[in-house]
Amino acid sequence: MTCLICKSGTYKAGKVTVKLERGSSIVLIKETPAEVCDTCGNYLLDQKTTRAVLKHAKNSFKSGAELEVSKMILA
Ligand SMILES: [Zn+2]
């Protein structure tokens, strides 16, 4: 599939660090499986991964931490 952003790269399976911000809180989730553009680094997450990321982020934001760094663990 051709990249939606740069229109020249193609997506390859890889791992990315997803960054989510809410107010003054930042959550980084490392080693998240994704399709990554080999040219610009844009990435796509599948539905299952997106759900896991959002669930994880919700818990992190609830804890009130300013910065939380963790690894993605998919069940
Ligand atoms: Zn691209």
N, CA, C, O and the ligand as a Tripos MOL2 file, in Angstrom:
@<TRIPOS>MOLECULE
protein
  301   299    76     0     0
PROTEIN
NO_CHARGES

@<TRIPOS>ATOM
      1 N           0.8490   -1.2070    0.0000 N.3       1 MET1
      2 CA          0.0000    0.0000    0.0000 C.3       1 MET1
      3 C           0.8790    1.2490    0.0000 C.2       1 MET1
      4 O           1.8690    1.3080    0.7290 O.2       1 MET1
      5 N           0.5300    2.2320   -0.8000 N.am      2 THR2
      6 CA          1.2930    3.4750   -0.8630 C.3       2 THR2
      7 C           0.9400    4.3830    0.3140 C.2       2 THR2
      8 O          -0.2200    4.4730    0.7170 O.2       2 THR2
      9 N           1.9380    5.0440    0.8480 N.am      3 CYS3
     10 CA          1.7650    5.9170    2.0190 C.3       3 CYS3
     11 C           0.7520    7.0290    1.7470 C.2       3 CYS3
     12 O           0.7470    7.6460    0.6820 O.2       3 CYS3
     13 N          -0.1050    7.2650    2.7420 N.am      4 LEU4
     14 CA         -1.1360    8.2940    2.6060 C.3       4 LEU4
     15 C          -0.5640    9.7010    2.7650 C.2       4 LEU4
     16 O          -1.1620   10.6740    2.3050 O.2       4 LEU4
     17 N           0.5840    9.8050    3.4120 N.am      5 ILE5
     18 CA          1.1600   11.1190    3.7120 C.3       5 ILE5
     19 C           2.1250   11.5780    2.6250 C.2       5 ILE5
     20 O           1.9360   12.6410    2.0330 O.2       5 ILE5
     21 N           3.1640   10.7770    2.3600 N.am      6 CYS6
     22 CA          4.1730   11.2240    1.4020 C.3       6 CYS6
     23 C           3.8810   10.7380   -0.0190 C.2       6 CYS6
     24 O           4.4810   11.2290   -0.9750 O.2       6 CYS6
     25 N           2.9740    9.7890   -0.1620 N.am      7 LYS7
     26 CA          2.5430    9.2640   -1.4560 C.3       7 LYS7
     27 C           3.6460    8.6080   -2.2730 C.2       7 LYS7
     28 O           3.4710    8.3400   -3.4620 O.2       7 LYS7
     29 N           4.7860    8.3500   -1.6310 N.am      8 SER8
     30 CA          5.8390    7.6670   -2.3730 C.3       8 SER8
     31 C           6.3430    6.4190   -1.6690 C.2       8 SER8
     32 O           6.7910    5.4760   -2.3220 O.2       8 SER8
     33 N           6.2760    6.4030   -0.3480 N.am      9 GLY9
     34 CA          6.7430    5.2300    0.3880 C.3       9 GLY9
     35 C           5.6990    4.1380    0.4280 C.2       9 GLY9
     36 O           4.5490    4.3270    0.0320 O.2       9 GLY9
     37 N           6.1360    2.9820    0.9210 N.am     10 THR10
     38 CA          5.1890    1.8970    1.1270 C.3      10 THR10
     39 C           5.2610    1.4420    2.5880 C.2      10 THR10
     40 O           6.2910    1.5740    3.2500 O.2      10 THR10
     41 N           4.1440    0.9060    3.0670 N.am     11 TYR11
     42 CA          4.0790    0.4660    4.4530 C.3      11 TYR11
     43 C           4.6920   -0.9140    4.6130 C.2      11 TYR11
     44 O           4.4540   -1.8200    3.8150 O.2      11 TYR11
     45 N           5.4900   -1.0500    5.6700 N.am     12 LYS12
     46 CA          6.0830   -2.3400    6.0030 C.3      12 LYS12
     47 C           5.8210   -2.6120    7.4780 C.2      12 LYS12
     48 O           5.7440   -1.6880    8.2870 O.2      12 LYS12
     49 N           5.6850   -3.8830    7.8170 N.am     13 ALA13
     50 CA          5.4460   -4.2320    9.2110 C.3      13 ALA13
     51 C           6.6440   -3.8240   10.0660 C.2      13 ALA13
     52 O           7.7900   -4.0960    9.7100 O.2      13 ALA13
     53 N           6.3730   -3.1760   11.1830 N.am     14 GLY14
     54 CA          7.4490   -2.7410   12.0640 C.3      14 GLY14
     55 C           6.9040   -2.3950   13.4330 C.2      14 GLY14
     56 O           5.7730   -2.7400   13.7760 O.2      14 GLY14
     57 N           7.7340   -1.7000   14.2160 N.am     15 LYS15
     58 CA          7.2950   -1.2810   15.5430 C.3      15 LYS15
     59 C           7.5550    0.2020   15.7230 C.2      15 LYS15
     60 O           8.5730    0.7270   15.2710 O.2      15 LYS15
     61 N           6.6260    0.8700   16.3860 N.am     16 VAL16
     62 CA          6.7470    2.3120   16.5810 C.3      16 VAL16
     63 C           6.5090    2.6620   18.0480 C.2      16 VAL16
     64 O           5.9940    1.8590   18.8260 O.2      16 VAL16
     65 N           6.9000    3.8830   18.4000 N.am     17 THR17
     66 CA          6.5470    4.4300   19.7030 C.3      17 THR17
     67 C           5.3560    5.3540   19.4970 C.2      17 THR17
     68 O           5.4550    6.3680   18.8050 O.2      17 THR17
     69 N           4.2510    5.0010   20.0930 N.am     18 VAL18
     70 CA          3.0450    5.8160   19.9640 C.3      18 VAL18
     71 C           3.0570    6.8660   21.0650 C.2      18 VAL18
     72 O           3.3130    6.5520   22.2280 O.2      18 VAL18
     73 N           2.7770    8.1180   20.6960 N.am     19 LYS19
     74 CA          2.7500    9.2080   21.6620 C.3      19 LYS19
     75 C           1.3380    9.7750   21.7440 C.2      19 LYS19
     76 O           0.7350   10.1270   20.7310 O.2      19 LYS19
     77 N           0.8300    9.8550   22.9510 N.am     20 LEU20
     78 CA         -0.4950   10.4190   23.1560 C.3      20 LEU20
     79 C          -0.3980   11.5150   24.1970 C.2      20 LEU20
     80 O           0.3020   11.3650   25.1990 O.2      20 LEU20
     81 N          -1.1030   12.6260   23.9650 N.am     21 GLU21
     82 CA         -1.0780   13.7360   24.9100 C.3      21 GLU21
     83 C          -2.4840   14.1020   25.3230 C.2      21 GLU21
     84 O          -3.4100   14.1250   24.5120 O.2      21 GLU21
     85 N          -2.6180   14.3820   26.5860 N.am     22 ARG22
     86 CA         -3.8900   14.9270   27.0540 C.3      22 ARG22
     87 C          -3.5580   15.9410   28.1420 C.2      22 ARG22
     88 O          -3.0080   15.5840   29.1830 O.2      22 ARG22
     89 N          -3.8940   17.2080   27.8990 N.am     23 GLY23
     90 CA         -3.5330   18.2620   28.8480 C.3      23 GLY23
     91 C          -2.0280   18.2700   29.0230 C.2      23 GLY23
     92 O          -1.2880   18.3780   28.0460 O.2      23 GLY23
     93 N          -1.5650   18.1560   30.2700 N.am     24 SER24
     94 CA         -0.1210   18.1850   30.5170 C.3      24 SER24
     95 C           0.4660   16.7800   30.6160 C.2      24 SER24
     96 O           1.6440   16.6190   30.9350 O.2      24 SER24
     97 N          -0.3400   15.7770   30.3460 N.am     25 SER25
     98 CA          0.1460   14.4030   30.4430 C.3      25 SER25
     99 C           0.5590   13.8550   29.0860 C.2      25 SER25
    100 O          -0.1070   14.0760   28.0750 O.2      25 SER25
    101 N           1.6690   13.1400   29.0910 N.am     26 ILE26
    102 CA          2.1520   12.5090   27.8640 C.3      26 ILE26
    103 C           2.3620   11.0210   28.1400 C.2      26 ILE26
    104 O           2.9640   10.6400   29.1440 O.2      26 ILE26
    105 N           1.8660   10.2130   27.2550 N.am     27 VAL27
    106 CA          2.0430    8.7670   27.3810 C.3      27 VAL27
    107 C           2.7760    8.2710   26.1390 C.2      27 VAL27
    108 O           2.3560    8.5250   25.0100 O.2      27 VAL27
    109 N           3.8700    7.5660   26.3650 N.am     28 LEU28
    110 CA          4.6100    6.9590   25.2620 C.3      28 LEU28
    111 C           4.4860    5.4470   25.3830 C.2      28 LEU28
    112 O           4.7330    4.8770   26.4460 O.2      28 LEU28
    113 N           4.1080    4.8170   24.3070 N.am     29 ILE29
    114 CA          4.0000    3.3570   24.3250 C.3      29 ILE29
    115 C           4.9430    2.8070   23.2650 C.2      29 ILE29
    116 O           4.7190    2.9510   22.0630 O.2      29 ILE29
    117 N           6.0060    2.1720   23.7510 N.am     30 LYS30
    118 CA          7.0420    1.6710   22.8550 C.3      30 LYS30
    119 C           6.6950    0.2870   22.3220 C.2      30 LYS30
    120 O           5.8610   -0.4360   22.8680 O.2      30 LYS30
    121 N           7.3800   -0.0470   21.2240 N.am     31 GLU31
    122 CA          7.2560   -1.3850   20.6280 C.3      31 GLU31
    123 C           5.8310   -1.7550   20.2500 C.2      31 GLU31
    124 O           5.3980   -2.8990   20.3910 O.2      31 GLU31
    125 N           5.1210   -0.7480   19.7670 N.am     32 THR32
    126 CA          3.7700   -1.0090   19.2880 C.3      32 THR32
    127 C           3.8290   -1.4940   17.8440 C.2      32 THR32
    128 O           4.3640   -0.7990   16.9800 O.2      32 THR32
    129 N           3.2870   -2.6720   17.5730 N.am     33 PRO33
    130 CA          3.3180   -3.1710   16.1930 C.3      33 PRO33
    131 C           2.4820   -2.2910   15.2660 C.2      33 PRO33
    132 O           1.3520   -1.9300   15.5960 O.2      33 PRO33
    133 N           3.0370   -1.9520   14.1150 N.am     34 ALA34
    134 CA          2.3470   -1.0630   13.1840 C.3      34 ALA34
    135 C           2.8550   -1.2960   11.7740 C.2      34 ALA34
    136 O           3.8640   -1.9670   11.5600 O.2      34 ALA34
    137 N           2.1360   -0.7290   10.8190 N.am     35 GLU35
    138 CA          2.6150   -0.6650    9.4440 C.3      35 GLU35
    139 C           3.3130    0.6810    9.3050 C.2      35 GLU35
    140 O           2.6960    1.7320    9.4800 O.2      35 GLU35
    141 N           4.6040    0.6430    8.9890 N.am     36 VAL36
    142 CA          5.4010    1.8650    8.9900 C.3      36 VAL36
    143 C           5.8650    2.2180    7.5810 C.2      36 VAL36
    144 O           6.3580    1.3560    6.8550 O.2      36 VAL36
    145 N           5.7090    3.4770    7.1940 N.am     37 CYS37
    146 CA          6.1630    3.9430    5.8810 C.3      37 CYS37
    147 C           7.6840    3.9210    5.8330 C.2      37 CYS37
    148 O           8.3410    4.4320    6.7410 O.2      37 CYS37
    149 N           8.2530    3.3300    4.7740 N.am     38 ASP38
    150 CA          9.7150    3.2340    4.6960 C.3      38 ASP38
    151 C          10.3590    4.5360    4.2230 C.2      38 ASP38
    152 O          11.5840    4.6230    4.1400 O.2      38 ASP38
    153 N           9.5530    5.5380    3.9160 N.am     39 THR39
    154 CA         10.1010    6.8150    3.4640 C.3      39 THR39
    155 C           9.9550    7.9240    4.5150 C.2      39 THR39
    156 O          10.9380    8.5830    4.8540 O.2      39 THR39
    157 N           8.7510    8.1300    5.0250 N.am     40 CYS40
    158 CA          8.5460    9.2580    5.9320 C.3      40 CYS40
    159 C           8.2830    8.8400    7.3760 C.2      40 CYS40
    160 O           8.2720    9.6870    8.2690 O.2      40 CYS40
    161 N           8.0710    7.5410    7.6170 N.am     41 GLY41
    162 CA          7.8830    7.0940    8.9960 C.3      41 GLY41
    163 C           6.4580    7.1960    9.5090 C.2      41 GLY41
    164 O           6.1870    6.8620   10.6620 O.2      41 GLY41
    165 N           5.5520    7.6510    8.6700 N.am     42 ASN42
    166 CA          4.1470    7.6360    9.0750 C.3      42 ASN42
    167 C           3.7340    6.1880    9.3500 C.2      42 ASN42
    168 O           4.2350    5.2620    8.7130 O.2      42 ASN42
    169 N           2.8170    6.0000   10.3020 N.am     43 TYR43
    170 CA          2.4260    4.6230   10.5920 C.3      43 TYR43
    171 C           0.9300    4.4640   10.7470 C.2      43 TYR43
    172 O           0.2020    5.4140   11.0350 O.2      43 TYR43
    173 N           0.4970    3.2350   10.5480 N.am     44 LEU44
    174 CA         -0.9100    2.8820   10.7200 C.3      44 LEU44
    175 C          -1.0010    1.7730   11.7580 C.2      44 LEU44
    176 O          -0.1940    0.8430   11.7590 O.2      44 LEU44
    177 N          -1.9920    1.8780   12.6440 N.am     45 LEU45
    178 CA         -2.2350    0.8280   13.6250 C.3      45 LEU45
    179 C          -3.5030    0.0860   13.2320 C.2      45 LEU45
    180 O          -4.4570    0.6890   12.7400 O.2      45 LEU45
    181 N          -3.5090   -1.2200   13.4510 N.am     46 ASP46
    182 CA         -4.7510   -1.9260   13.1650 C.3      46 ASP46
    183 C          -5.7400   -1.7030   14.3170 C.2      46 ASP46
    184 O          -5.4020   -1.1350   15.3550 O.2      46 ASP46
    185 N          -6.9550   -2.1630   14.0970 N.am     47 GLN47
    186 CA         -8.0380   -1.8580   15.0340 C.3      47 GLN47
    187 C          -7.7670   -2.4050   16.4370 C.2      47 GLN47
    188 O          -8.0160   -1.7410   17.4430 O.2      47 GLN47
    189 N          -7.2560   -3.6220   16.4720 N.am     48 LYS48
    190 CA         -6.9860   -4.2750   17.7490 C.3      48 LYS48
    191 C          -5.9120   -3.4980   18.5320 C.2      48 LYS48
    192 O          -6.0280   -3.2870   19.7400 O.2      48 LYS48
    193 N          -4.8660   -3.0830   17.8050 N.am     49 THR49
    194 CA         -3.7770   -2.3480   18.4420 C.3      49 THR49
    195 C          -4.2470   -0.9760   18.9080 C.2      49 THR49
    196 O          -3.8970   -0.5290   20.0000 O.2      49 THR49
    197 N          -5.0490   -0.3050   18.0640 N.am     50 THR50
    198 CA         -5.5780    1.0020   18.4370 C.3      50 THR50
    199 C          -6.3680    0.9120   19.7380 C.2      50 THR50
    200 O          -6.2320    1.7520   20.6280 O.2      50 THR50
    201 N          -7.1930   -0.1250   19.8260 N.am     51 ARG51
    202 CA         -8.0040   -0.3070   21.0290 C.3      51 ARG51
    203 C          -7.1180   -0.5150   22.2570 C.2      51 ARG51
    204 O          -7.3690    0.0510   23.3210 O.2      51 ARG51
    205 N          -6.0860   -1.3310   22.0950 N.am     52 ALA52
    206 CA         -5.1710   -1.6030   23.2080 C.3      52 ALA52
    207 C          -4.4240   -0.3370   23.6280 C.2      52 ALA52
    208 O          -4.2270   -0.0890   24.8170 O.2      52 ALA52
    209 N          -4.0080    0.4660   22.6350 N.am     53 VAL53
    210 CA         -3.2950    1.7170   22.9130 C.3      53 VAL53
    211 C          -4.1920    2.6800   23.6910 C.2      53 VAL53
    212 O          -3.7710    3.2710   24.6860 O.2      53 VAL53
    213 N          -5.4180    2.8270   23.2310 N.am     54 LEU54
    214 CA         -6.3350    3.7760   23.8660 C.3      54 LEU54
    215 C          -6.6870    3.3450   25.2880 C.2      54 LEU54
    216 O          -6.8010    4.1730   26.1910 O.2      54 LEU54
    217 N          -6.8570    2.0390   25.4690 N.am     55 LYS55
    218 CA         -7.1660    1.5110   26.7960 C.3      55 LYS55
    219 C          -6.0080    1.7820   27.7550 C.2      55 LYS55
    220 O          -6.1920    2.2110   28.8950 O.2      55 LYS55
    221 N          -4.8150    1.5130   27.2420 N.am     56 HIS56
    222 CA         -3.6150    1.7390   28.0330 C.3      56 HIS56
    223 C          -3.4810    3.2230   28.4000 C.2      56 HIS56
    224 O          -3.2070    3.5700   29.5490 O.2      56 HIS56
    225 N          -3.6780    4.0820   27.4080 N.am     57 ALA57
    226 CA         -3.5290    5.5270   27.6200 C.3      57 ALA57
    227 C          -4.5420    6.0420   28.6300 C.2      57 ALA57
    228 O          -4.2280    6.9030   29.4510 O.2      57 ALA57
    229 N          -5.7410    5.5190   28.5690 N.am     58 LYS58
    230 CA         -6.7980    5.9490   29.4820 C.3      58 LYS58
    231 C          -6.3880    5.6880   30.9380 C.2      58 LYS58
    232 O          -6.5730    6.5330   31.8130 O.2      58 LYS58
    233 N          -5.8290    4.5000   31.1700 N.am     59 ASN59
    234 CA         -5.3660    4.1670   32.5120 C.3      59 ASN59
    235 C          -4.2240    5.0750   32.9490 C.2      59 ASN59
    236 O          -4.1560    5.4960   34.1040 O.2      59 ASN59
    237 N          -3.3280    5.3680   32.0100 N.am     60 SER60
    238 CA         -2.1870    6.2270   32.3360 C.3      60 SER60
    239 C          -2.6440    7.6370   32.6610 C.2      60 SER60
    240 O          -2.1670    8.2420   33.6210 O.2      60 SER60
    241 N          -3.5700    8.1660   31.8640 N.am     61 PHE61
    242 CA         -4.0640    9.5220   32.1090 C.3      61 PHE61
    243 C          -4.7930    9.5860   33.4430 C.2      61 PHE61
    244 O          -4.7160   10.5840   34.1600 O.2      61 PHE61
    245 N          -5.4910    8.5220   33.7630 N.am     62 LYS62
    246 CA         -6.2320    8.4790   35.0170 C.3      62 LYS62
    247 C          -5.2920    8.5250   36.2210 C.2      62 LYS62
    248 O          -5.6270    9.0860   37.2640 O.2      62 LYS62
    249 N          -4.1200    7.9300   36.0600 N.am     63 SER63
    250 CA         -3.1600    7.9180   37.1590 C.3      63 SER63
    251 C          -2.5500    9.3020   37.3900 C.2      63 SER63
    252 O          -1.9510    9.5490   38.4370 O.2      63 SER63
    253 N          -2.7010   10.2060   36.4140 N.am     64 GLY64
    254 CA         -2.2720   11.5950   36.5760 C.3      64 GLY64
    255 C          -0.7880   11.8360   36.3630 C.2      64 GLY64
    256 O          -0.2920   12.9290   36.6360 O.2      64 GLY64
    257 N          -0.0750   10.8270   35.8790 N.am     65 ALA65
    258 CA          1.3580   10.9960   35.6480 C.3      65 ALA65
    259 C           1.5940   12.0150   34.5320 C.2      65 ALA65
    260 O           0.8310   12.0770   33.5690 O.2      65 ALA65
    261 N           2.6720   12.8260   34.6710 N.am     66 GLU66
    262 CA          2.9850   13.8010   33.6250 C.3      66 GLU66
    263 C           3.5750   13.1290   32.4120 C.2      66 GLU66
    264 O           3.2970   13.5090   31.2750 O.2      66 GLU66
    265 N           4.3990   12.1180   32.6660 N.am     67 LEU67
    266 CA          5.0230   11.3810   31.5710 C.3      67 LEU67
    267 C           5.0860    9.9130   31.9520 C.2      67 LEU67
    268 O           5.6180    9.5500   33.0010 O.2      67 LEU67
    269 N           4.5500    9.1000   31.1100 N.am     68 GLU68
    270 CA          4.6340    7.6680   31.3600 C.3      68 GLU68
    271 C           5.1500    6.9850   30.1100 C.2      68 GLU68
    272 O           4.6510    7.2130   29.0080 O.2      68 GLU68
    273 N           6.1510    6.1510   30.2940 N.am     69 VAL69
    274 CA          6.7230    5.4100   29.1750 C.3      69 VAL69
    275 C           6.5360    3.9290   29.4520 C.2      69 VAL69
    276 O           6.9180    3.4360   30.5130 O.2      69 VAL69
    277 N           5.9580    3.2330   28.5140 N.am     70 SER70
    278 CA          5.7780    1.8050   28.7280 C.3      70 SER70
    279 C           5.8630    1.0690   27.4070 C.2      70 SER70
    280 O           5.9470    1.6700   26.3360 O.2      70 SER70
    281 N           5.8380   -0.2460   27.5130 N.am     71 LYS71
    282 CA          5.8890   -1.0770   26.3190 C.3      71 LYS71
    283 C           4.5110   -1.6390   26.0360 C.2      71 LYS71
    284 O           3.7490   -1.9670   26.9450 O.2      71 LYS71
    285 N           4.2170   -1.7390   24.7650 N.am     72 MET72
    286 CA          2.9510   -2.3330   24.3850 C.3      72 MET72
    287 C           2.9730   -3.8310   24.6500 C.2      72 MET72
    288 O           3.8820   -4.5360   24.2120 O.2      72 MET72
    289 N           1.9830   -4.3010   25.3590 N.am     73 ILE73
    290 CA          1.8270   -5.7450   25.5380 C.3      73 ILE73
    291 C           0.4620   -6.1160   25.0050 C.2      73 ILE73
    292 O          -0.5650   -5.7120   25.5510 O.2      73 ILE73
    293 N           0.4600   -6.8840   23.9400 N.am     74 LEU74
    294 CA         -0.8130   -7.2880   23.3550 C.3      74 LEU74
    295 C          -1.1910   -8.6730   23.8650 C.2      74 LEU74
    296 O          -0.3840   -9.6020   23.8650 O.2      74 LEU74
    297 N          -2.4050   -8.7770   24.2870 N.am     75 ALA75
    298 CA         -2.8730  -10.0610   24.8230 C.3      75 ALA75
    299 C          -3.0120  -11.0820   23.7020 C.2      75 ALA75
    300 O          -3.3940  -12.2250   23.9520 O.2      75 ALA75
    301 ZN          5.3100    8.0780    3.7830 Zn       76 ZN76
@<TRIPOS>BOND
     1     1     2 1
     2     2     3 1
     3     3     4 2
     4     3     5 am
     5     5     6 1
     6     6     7 1
     7     7     8 2
     8     7     9 am
     9     9    10 1
    10    10    11 1
    11    11    12 2
    12    11    13 am
    13    13    14 1
    14    14    15 1
    15    15    16 2
    16    15    17 am
    17    17    18 1
    18    18    19 1
    19    19    20 2
    20    19    21 am
    21    21    22 1
    22    22    23 1
    23    23    24 2
    24    23    25 am
    25    25    26 1
    26    26    27 1
    27    27    28 2
    28    27    29 am
    29    29    30 1
    30    30    31 1
    31    31    32 2
    32    31    33 am
    33    33    34 1
    34    34    35 1
    35    35    36 2
    36    35    37 am
    37    37    38 1
    38    38    39 1
    39    39    40 2
    40    39    41 am
    41    41    42 1
    42    42    43 1
    43    43    44 2
    44    43    45 am
    45    45    46 1
    46    46    47 1
    47    47    48 2
    48    47    49 am
    49    49    50 1
    50    50    51 1
    51    51    52 2
    52    51    53 am
    53    53    54 1
    54    54    55 1
    55    55    56 2
    56    55    57 am
    57    57    58 1
    58    58    59 1
    59    59    60 2
    60    59    61 am
    61    61    62 1
    62    62    63 1
    63    63    64 2
    64    63    65 am
    65    65    66 1
    66    66    67 1
    67    67    68 2
    68    67    69 am
    69    69    70 1
    70    70    71 1
    71    71    72 2
    72    71    73 am
    73    73    74 1
    74    74    75 1
    75    75    76 2
    76    75    77 am
    77    77    78 1
    78    78    79 1
    79    79    80 2
    80    79    81 am
    81    81    82 1
    82    82    83 1
    83    83    84 2
    84    83    85 am
    85    85    86 1
    86    86    87 1
    87    87    88 2
    88    87    89 am
    89    89    90 1
    90    90    91 1
    91    91    92 2
    92    91    93 am
    93    93    94 1
    94    94    95 1
    95    95    96 2
    96    95    97 am
    97    97    98 1
    98    98    99 1
    99    99   100 2
   100    99   101 am
   101   101   102 1
   102   102   103 1
   103   103   104 2
   104   103   105 am
   105   105   106 1
   106   106   107 1
   107   107   108 2
   108   107   109 am
   109   109   110 1
   110   110   111 1
   111   111   112 2
   112   111   113 am
   113   113   114 1
   114   114   115 1
   115   115   116 2
   116   115   117 am
   117   117   118 1
   118   118   119 1
   119   119   120 2
   120   119   121 am
   121   121   122 1
   122   122   123 1
   123   123   124 2
   124   123   125 am
   125   125   126 1
   126   126   127 1
   127   127   128 2
   128   127   129 am
   129   129   130 1
   130   130   131 1
   131   131   132 2
   132   131   133 am
   133   133   134 1
   134   134   135 1
   135   135   136 2
   136   135   137 am
   137   137   138 1
   138   138   139 1
   139   139   140 2
   140   139   141 am
   141   141   142 1
   142   142   143 1
   143   143   144 2
   144   143   145 am
   145   145   146 1
   146   146   147 1
   147   147   148 2
   148   147   149 am
   149   149   150 1
   150   150   151 1
   151   151   152 2
   152   151   153 am
   153   153   154 1
   154   154   155 1
   155   155   156 2
   156   155   157 am
   157   157   158 1
   158   158   159 1
   159   159   160 2
   160   159   161 am
   161   161   162 1
   162   162   163 1
   163   163   164 2
   164   163   165 am
   165   165   166 1
   166   166   167 1
   167   167   168 2
   168   167   169 am
   169   169   170 1
   170   170   171 1
   171   171   172 2
   172   171   173 am
   173   173   174 1
   174   174   175 1
   175   175   176 2
   176   175   177 am
   177   177   178 1
   178   178   179 1
   179   179   180 2
   180   179   181 am
   181   181   182 1
   182   182   183 1
   183   183   184 2
   184   183   185 am
   185   185   186 1
   186   186   187 1
   187   187   188 2
   188   187   189 am
   189   189   190 1
   190   190   191 1
   191   191   192 2
   192   191   193 am
   193   193   194 1
   194   194   195 1
   195   195   196 2
   196   195   197 am
   197   197   198 1
   198   198   199 1
   199   199   200 2
   200   199   201 am
   201   201   202 1
   202   202   203 1
   203   203   204 2
   204   203   205 am
   205   205   206 1
   206   206   207 1
   207   207   208 2
   208   207   209 am
   209   209   210 1
   210   210   211 1
   211   211   212 2
   212   211   213 am
   213   213   214 1
   214   214   215 1
   215   215   216 2
   216   215   217 am
   217   217   218 1
   218   218   219 1
   219   219   220 2
   220   219   221 am
   221   221   222 1
   222   222   223 1
   223   223   224 2
   224   223   225 am
   225   225   226 1
   226   226   227 1
   227   227   228 2
   228   227   229 am
   229   229   230 1
   230   230   231 1
   231   231   232 2
   232   231   233 am
   233   233   234 1
   234   234   235 1
   235   235   236 2
   236   235   237 am
   237   237   238 1
   238   238   239 1
   239   239   240 2
   240   239   241 am
   241   241   242 1
   242   242   243 1
   243   243   244 2
   244   243   245 am
   245   245   246 1
   246   246   247 1
   247   247   248 2
   248   247   249 am
   249   249   250 1
   250   250   251 1
   251   251   252 2
   252   251   253 am
   253   253   254 1
   254   254   255 1
   255   255   256 2
   256   255   257 am
   257   257   258 1
   258   258   259 1
   259   259   260 2
   260   259   261 am
   261   261   262 1
   262   262   263 1
   263   263   264 2
   264   263   265 am
   265   265   266 1
   266   266   267 1
   267   267   268 2
   268   267   269 am
   269   269   270 1
   270   270   271 1
   271   271   272 2
   272   271   273 am
   273   273   274 1
   274   274   275 1
   275   275   276 2
   276   275   277 am
   277   277   278 1
   278   278   279 1
   279   279   280 2
   280   279   281 am
   281   281   282 1
   282   282   283 1
   283   283   284 2
   284   283   285 am
   285   285   286 1
   286   286   287 1
   287   287   288 2
   288   287   289 am
   289   289   290 1
   290   290   291 1
   291   291   292 2
   292   291   293 am
   293   293   294 1
   294   294   295 1
   295   295   296 2
   296   295   297 am
   297   297   298 1
   298   298   299 1
   299   299   300 2
@<TRIPOS>SUBSTRUCTURE
     1 MET1         2 RESIDUE 1 A MET
     2 THR2         6 RESIDUE 1 A THR
     3 CYS3        10 RESIDUE 1 A CYS
     4 LEU4        14 RESIDUE 1 A LEU
     5 ILE5        18 RESIDUE 1 A ILE
     6 CYS6        22 RESIDUE 1 A CYS
     7 LYS7        26 RESIDUE 1 A LYS
     8 SER8        30 RESIDUE 1 A SER
     9 GLY9        34 RESIDUE 1 A GLY
    10 THR10       38 RESIDUE 1 A THR
    11 TYR11       42 RESIDUE 1 A TYR
    12 LYS12       46 RESIDUE 1 A LYS
    13 ALA13       50 RESIDUE 1 A ALA
    14 GLY14       54 RESIDUE 1 A GLY
    15 LYS15       58 RESIDUE 1 A LYS
    16 VAL16       62 RESIDUE 1 A VAL
    17 THR17       66 RESIDUE 1 A THR
    18 VAL18       70 RESIDUE 1 A VAL
    19 LYS19       74 RESIDUE 1 A LYS
    20 LEU20       78 RESIDUE 1 A LEU
    21 GLU21       82 RESIDUE 1 A GLU
    22 ARG22       86 RESIDUE 1 A ARG
    23 GLY23       90 RESIDUE 1 A GLY
    24 SER24       94 RESIDUE 1 A SER
    25 SER25       98 RESIDUE 1 A SER
    26 ILE26      102 RESIDUE 1 A ILE
    27 VAL27      106 RESIDUE 1 A VAL
    28 LEU28      110 RESIDUE 1 A LEU
    29 ILE29      114 RESIDUE 1 A ILE
    30 LYS30      118 RESIDUE 1 A LYS
    31 GLU31      122 RESIDUE 1 A GLU
    32 THR32      126 RESIDUE 1 A THR
    33 PRO33      130 RESIDUE 1 A PRO
    34 ALA34      134 RESIDUE 1 A ALA
    35 GLU35      138 RESIDUE 1 A GLU
    36 VAL36      142 RESIDUE 1 A VAL
    37 CYS37      146 RESIDUE 1 A CYS
    38 ASP38      150 RESIDUE 1 A ASP
    39 THR39      154 RESIDUE 1 A THR
    40 CYS40      158 RESIDUE 1 A CYS
    41 GLY41      162 RESIDUE 1 A GLY
    42 ASN42      166 RESIDUE 1 A ASN
    43 TYR43      170 RESIDUE 1 A TYR
    44 LEU44      174 RESIDUE 1 A LEU
    45 LEU45      178 RESIDUE 1 A LEU
    46 ASP46      182 RESIDUE 1 A ASP
    47 GLN47      186 RESIDUE 1 A GLN
    48 LYS48      190 RESIDUE 1 A LYS
    49 THR49      194 RESIDUE 1 A THR
    50 THR50      198 RESIDUE 1 A THR
    51 ARG51      202 RESIDUE 1 A ARG
    52 ALA52      206 RESIDUE 1 A ALA
    53 VAL53      210 RESIDUE 1 A VAL
    54 LEU54      214 RESIDUE 1 A LEU
    55 LYS55      218 RESIDUE 1 A LYS
    56 HIS56      222 RESIDUE 1 A HIS
    57 ALA57      226 RESIDUE 1 A ALA
    58 LYS58      230 RESIDUE 1 A LYS
    59 ASN59      234 RESIDUE 1 A ASN
    60 SER60      238 RESIDUE 1 A SER
    61 PHE61      242 RESIDUE 1 A PHE
    62 LYS62      246 RESIDUE 1 A LYS
    63 SER63      250 RESIDUE 1 A SER
    64 GLY64      254 RESIDUE 1 A GLY
    65 ALA65      258 RESIDUE 1 A ALA
    66 GLU66      262 RESIDUE 1 A GLU
    67 LEU67      266 RESIDUE 1 A LEU
    68 GLU68      270 RESIDUE 1 A GLU
    69 VAL69      274 RESIDUE 1 A VAL
    70 SER70      278 RESIDUE 1 A SER
    71 LYS71      282 RESIDUE 1 A LYS
    72 MET72      286 RESIDUE 1 A MET
    73 ILE73      290 RESIDUE 1 A ILE
    74 LEU74      294 RESIDUE 1 A LEU
    75 ALA75      298 RESIDUE 1 A ALA
    76 ZN76       301 GROUP 0 **** ****
